[in-house]
Amino acid sequence: MYRSFTDRVLGGVCGGLGAVLRINAWWLRAAFVLLALLTTGAFAILYMILWWMLPQETLVGRRRTRSGRLLLVTLLVAVTAAGWLVSIGGGLRGPTGQDLFWPALLLLAGTVFFFRQVRA
């Protein structure tokens, strides 16, 4: 799975996902915007994580899609959605009552960025 070089508005994430899932990328863009608004930015951070994580598609030749990357993207979307749902239910609270959803999401983004740099 790669970020699209030709079907992009911002980072090419939705274009790449649309190509793999055979869905119009504009539906995915609308879903990301709607979910980002509903989750007060959690899916916007997920989009940035995917932007960091997914390599750019090359124009020289298309590579075969690896199902492992699609599985990882699906897992990240599911973890973000589940974390947000648990957070609004009051489940992600620290010992003093502070919300731990945003620190956990930023820790996830930092971990993805770290492993992306190590792998490069």
C-alpha positions as CSV (number, residue, x, y, z in Angstrom):
1,M,0.0,0.0,0.0
2,Y,1.3,3.4,-1.0
3,R,0.3,7.1,-0.9
4,S,-1.0,8.0,-4.3
5,F,1.2,10.3,-6.4
6,T,-1.6,11.2,-8.9
7,D,-4.8,11.0,-6.8
8,R,-3.9,13.4,-4.0
9,V,-5.3,16.5,-2.3
10,L,-3.1,16.7,0.7
11,G,-0.8,13.7,1.3
12,G,-2.2,11.0,-1.0
13,V,-3.3,8.8,1.8
14,C,-7.0,8.6,0.7
15,G,-6.0,8.2,-2.9
16,G,-3.8,5.2,-2.0
17,L,-6.5,3.7,0.3
18,G,-9.1,4.2,-2.5
19,A,-6.9,2.4,-5.0
20,V,-6.4,-0.6,-2.7
21,L,-10.0,-0.8,-1.5
22,R,-11.4,0.0,-5.0
23,I,-13.4,2.9,-3.5
24,N,-13.6,6.5,-4.8
25,A,-11.0,8.5,-2.9
26,W,-13.5,11.3,-2.4
27,W,-15.7,9.0,-0.2
28,L,-12.7,8.3,2.0
29,R,-11.8,12.0,2.2
30,A,-15.3,12.8,3.3
31,A,-15.2,10.0,5.8
32,F,-11.8,11.3,7.2
33,V,-13.1,14.8,7.5
34,L,-16.4,13.7,9.1
35,L,-14.6,11.4,11.6
36,A,-12.0,14.1,12.4
37,L,-14.8,16.5,13.3
38,L,-16.7,13.9,15.3
39,T,-13.6,12.7,17.2
40,T,-12.3,16.3,17.8
41,G,-9.2,15.6,15.7
42,A,-8.3,12.0,16.5
43,F,-8.8,10.9,12.9
44,A,-6.8,14.0,11.7
45,I,-3.9,12.7,13.8
46,L,-4.5,9.2,12.3
47,Y,-4.2,10.7,8.8
48,M,-0.9,12.3,9.8
49,I,0.3,8.9,11.2
50,L,-0.6,7.2,7.9
51,W,1.1,10.0,6.0
52,W,4.3,9.3,7.9
53,M,3.9,5.6,7.7
54,L,3.0,4.9,4.1
55,P,5.7,5.4,1.4
56,Q,5.0,7.5,-1.7
57,E,4.0,5.7,-4.9
58,T,6.5,6.0,-7.7
59,L,5.7,6.8,-11.3
60,V,8.3,4.5,-12.6
61,G,6.4,1.3,-11.8
62,R,3.7,0.3,-9.5
63,R,4.6,-2.2,-6.9
64,R,2.4,-5.0,-5.7
65,T,0.3,-4.1,-2.7
66,R,1.2,-5.9,0.5
67,S,-1.7,-7.0,2.5
68,G,0.4,-6.5,5.7
69,R,0.3,-2.8,5.3
70,L,-3.4,-2.7,4.6
71,L,-3.9,-4.8,7.8
72,L,-1.8,-2.3,9.8
73,V,-3.8,0.6,8.4
74,T,-7.0,-1.2,9.3
75,L,-5.7,-1.9,12.8
76,L,-4.7,1.7,13.3
77,V,-8.1,3.0,12.3
78,A,-9.8,0.4,14.6
79,V,-7.5,1.3,17.5
80,T,-8.1,5.0,17.1
81,A,-11.9,4.5,16.9
82,A,-12.0,2.2,19.8
83,G,-9.8,4.5,21.9
84,W,-12.0,7.4,21.1
85,L,-15.2,5.5,22.0
86,V,-13.6,4.3,25.3
87,S,-12.5,7.9,26.0
88,I,-15.9,9.4,25.6
89,G,-17.3,6.7,27.9
90,G,-14.8,7.8,30.5
91,G,-12.6,4.7,30.4
92,L,-9.2,6.3,29.6
93,R,-8.7,8.3,32.8
94,G,-5.5,8.7,34.8
95,P,-5.3,8.4,38.5
96,T,-6.0,12.1,38.9
97,G,-8.9,12.0,36.5
98,Q,-7.2,13.5,33.4
99,D,-8.1,12.2,30.0
100,L,-5.3,9.9,28.6
101,F,-6.7,9.6,25.0
102,W,-4.6,12.4,23.5
103,P,-1.4,11.5,25.1
104,A,-1.9,7.9,24.0
105,L,-2.6,9.0,20.4
106,L,0.5,11.2,20.4
107,L,2.6,8.4,21.8
108,L,1.3,6.1,19.0
109,A,2.2,8.8,16.4
110,G,5.7,9.2,17.9
111,T,6.2,5.4,17.9
112,V,5.2,5.1,14.2
113,F,7.5,8.1,13.3
114,F,10.4,6.5,15.3
115,F,10.0,3.1,13.6
116,R,9.7,4.8,10.2
117,Q,13.0,6.6,10.8
118,V,14.7,3.5,12.0
119,R,13.5,1.5,9.0
120,A,14.7,4.1,6.5
